[in-house]
């Protein structure tokens, strides 16, 4: 085995010394060839069978985009054979492309004429419609942009986002250059029901009705949680929230609503219900200047803090609250 290896190595070295490198423009640069392709074509051209040389490389120019030079090798006993191929999926637009190949002994000029041809782009709308149909097709020149038409859904439950190469994709293509027959799939986003947050102030012992808006307008509304409000304090009638604050203590309560509609993702909202502290038994006094005044308001709840906000006489606000002050929960003073 050692002599074989040495002989092969000497032969390879001998061949490398004898092979001259030719400059472009010499007489050897007289080999010209023409290739014809279509945009998007799967190319597998045996260059060795065209020029008669086993190993070729790109000397100048550029191959049409999508193509490459492959060297296929095989061996039998002492000898190895090689063949050069031009392979790949042609993505270059229509036009003429010139490139020069070499084997370090000669130059071979190739001109590849790429013609557009046509291809069919089929649009699959999935759960929707495109041009009124589940699927729709257009025939366009290869290498040109697909039209990417709009698609519609029978209800507002889904929003059309665009087209993708794979079914079930989450993101759509900004544009698409078609180089062969293909199928594009609609990308849909499932919508949620929109239901507005709202608030209401209802005095203890009273009932109020609060309109609730949704999109779509015919969505059904249910109470998910009434917070700490007692049973019967919250109910839904159509798109109205009925608040019955009988025997409800003052405070702030949070009611959670849910709205649903066929095909939509359910939406939720929060209704803030405020039950204010109230003076249950307000009274009226007739006082003369200098008369003493003492009054303990009856409130709900009974232990509510009492604060003087304003004292006025005949519509005029009095300074220093007109001499009145609060002692504990009792308002006292002399007018």
Residue pairs with C-beta under 8 A, 6 or more apart in sequence:
4 78
8 78
19 104
19 105
20 104
20 105
21 104
22 28
22 29
22 102
22 104
22 105
22 106
22 107
24 59
24 60
24 100
24 107
26 107
28 105
28 106
28 107
29 100
29 106
29 107
29 109
31 51
31 106
31 107
31 108
31 109
32 108
32 109
32 110
32 111
33 50
33 51
33 108
33 109
33 110
33 111
34 110
34 111
34 112
34 113
35 45
35 86
35 110
35 111
35 112
35 113
36 112
36 113
36 115
37 43
37 64
37 90
37 112
37 113
37 114
37 115
38 90
38 114
38 115
38 116
38 117
38 142
39 90
39 91
39 92
39 93
39 94
39 114
39 115
39 116
39 117
39 119
39 141
39 142
39 143
39 179
40 89
40 90
40 91
40 117
40 119
40 142
40 143
40 178
40 179
40 180
41 89
41 90
41 117
42 88
42 89
42 90
43 66
43 67
43 86
43 87
43 88
43 89
43 90
44 85
44 86
44 87
45 85
45 86
45 87
46 83
46 84
46 85
47 56
47 69
47 83
47 84
47 85
47 86
47 101
48 54
48 56
48 82
48 83
48 84
48 85
49 83
51 101
51 103
51 108
53 84
53 103
53 105
53 106
53 108
54 81
54 82
54 83
54 84
54 103
55 71
55 82
55 84
55 103
56 69
56 84
56 101
56 102
56 103
56 108
57 69
57 101
57 102
57 103
58 69
58 99
58 100
58 101
59 100
59 101
59 102
59 107
60 99
60 100
61 97
61 98
61 99
61 100
62 97
62 99
63 69
63 86
63 97
63 99
64 90
64 92
64 97
64 112
64 114
65 90
65 91
65 92
66 88
66 89
66 90
66 91
66 92
67 86
67 87
67 88
67 90
67 92
68 86
68 87
68 88
69 84
69 85
69 86
69 87
69 101
70 84
70 85
70 86
70 87
71 82
71 83
71 84
71 85
72 82
72 83
72 84
72 85
73 80
73 81
73 82
74 80
74 81
75 81
84 101
89 179
90 114
90 179
91 143
91 179
92 114
92 143
93 114
93 116
93 143
94 114
94 115
94 116
94 141
94 142
94 143
95 114
96 111
96 112
96 113
96 114
97 111
97 112
97 114
98 109
98 110
98 111
98 112
99 109
99 110
99 112
100 107
100 108
100 109
100 110
101 107
101 108
101 110
102 108
116 141
116 142
116 143
116 144
117 141
117 142
118 139
118 140
118 141
118 142
119 139
119 140
119 141
119 142
119 178
119 179
119 180
119 181
119 182
120 137
120 138
120 139
120 181
120 182
121 137
121 138
121 139
121 140
121 146
121 147
121 176
121 178
121 181
121 182
121 183
121 184
122 135
122 136
122 137
122 181
122 182
122 183
122 184
123 130
123 135
123 136
123 137
123 138
123 149
123 151
123 163
123 183
123 184
123 186
124 134
124 135
124 167
124 183
124 184
124 185
124 186
125 133
125 134
125 135
125 136
125 151
125 186
126 167
126 185
126 186
126 188
127 153
127 158
127 186
127 188
128 151
128 152
128 153
128 154
128 158
128 160
128 186
128 188
129 151
129 152
129 153
129 154
130 136
130 149
130 150
130 151
130 152
130 186
131 149
136 149
138 146
138 147
140 146
140 147
140 178
142 178
142 179
142 180
143 177
143 178
143 179
144 177
144 178
145 175
145 176
145 177
145 178
146 163
146 175
146 176
146 177
146 178
146 184
148 162
148 163
148 173
148 175
148 176
148 184
150 160
151 160
151 186
152 160
153 159
153 160
153 188
155 262
155 263
156 191
156 216
157 190
157 191
157 261
157 262
157 263
157 264
158 188
158 189
158 190
158 191
158 263
159 188
159 189
159 191
160 186
160 187
160 188
161 171
161 172
161 187
161 188
161 189
162 172
162 173
162 186
162 187
163 172
163 173
163 176
163 184
163 185
163 186
163 187
164 171
164 172
164 173
164 184
164 185
164 187
165 173
165 176
165 182
165 184
165 185
166 185
167 185
168 185
169 185
169 187
170 187
171 187
172 187
173 184
176 184
190 263
190 264
190 265
191 264
191 265
192 264
192 265
192 266
192 267
193 214
193 215
193 216
193 219
193 259
193 260
193 261
193 264
193 265
193 266
193 267
194 214
194 215
194 259
194 267
195 212
195 213
195 214
195 219
195 221
195 257
195 258
195 259
195 267
195 268
195 269
196 212
196 213
196 214
196 269
197 269
197 270
197 271
197 272
198 210
198 212
198 241
198 269
198 271
198 272
199 271
199 272
199 273
199 274
200 208
200 210
200 241
200 243
200 271
200 272
200 273
200 274
201 273
201 274
201 275
201 276
202 208
202 243
202 245
202 273
202 274
202 275
203 245
203 275
203 276
203 278
204 245
204 246
204 247
204 248
204 249
204 250
204 275
204 278
204 300
205 245
205 246
205 247
205 248
206 245
207 242
207 243
207 244
207 245
207 246
208 242
208 243
208 245
209 237
209 240
209 241
209 242
209 243
210 240
210 241
210 242
210 243
210 271
211 239
211 240
211 241
212 221
212 236
212 239
212 240
212 241
212 257
212 259
212 269
212 271
213 239
214 221
214 239
214 259
214 261
214 267
216 261
216 264
218 261
219 259
219 260
219 261
219 264
219 267
220 259
220 260
220 261
221 236
221 239
221 241
221 257
221 258
221 259
222 236
222 257
222 258
222 259
222 260
223 234
223 235
223 236
223 255
223 256
223 257
223 258
224 256
224 257
224 258
224 268
225 254
225 255
225 256
226 233
226 234
226 253
226 255
227 253
227 254
227 255
227 256
227 273
228 253
229 248
229 253
229 255
229 273
230 247
230 248
232 244
233 243
233 244
233 245
233 246
233 248
234 241
234 242
234 243
234 244
234 255
235 241
235 242
235 244
236 242
236 257
241 255
241 257
241 271
243 273
245 273
245 275
248 275
249 275
249 300
249 301
250 275
250 276
250 277
250 278
250 300
250 301
250 304
251 274
251 275
252 272
252 273
252 274
252 275
253 272
253 273
253 274
253 275
254 270
254 271
254 272
254 273
255 270
255 271
255 272
255 273
256 268
256 269
256 270
256 271
257 268
257 269
257 270
257 271
258 266
258 267
258 268
259 266
259 267
259 268
259 269
260 266
260 267
277 299
277 300
277 301
277 304
278 299
278 300
279 297
279 298
279 299
280 298
280 299
280 300
281 297
281 298
282 297
283 295
285 293
285 295
287 293
287 335
288 335
289 335
290 334
290 335
291 334
291 335
292 332
292 333
292 334
293 324
293 331
293 332
293 333
293 334
293 335
294 330
294 331
294 332
295 330
295 331
295 332
296 329
296 330
296 331
297 306
297 329
297 331
299 306
304 329
305 329
306 326
306 329
306 330
306 331
307 326
308 321
308 324
308 325
308 326
308 331
310 317
310 321
311 317
311 318
311 321
311 322
311 324
312 318
313 322
321 333
322 333
322 335
323 333
323 334
323 335
324 331
324 332
324 333
324 335
325 331
325 332
325 333
326 332
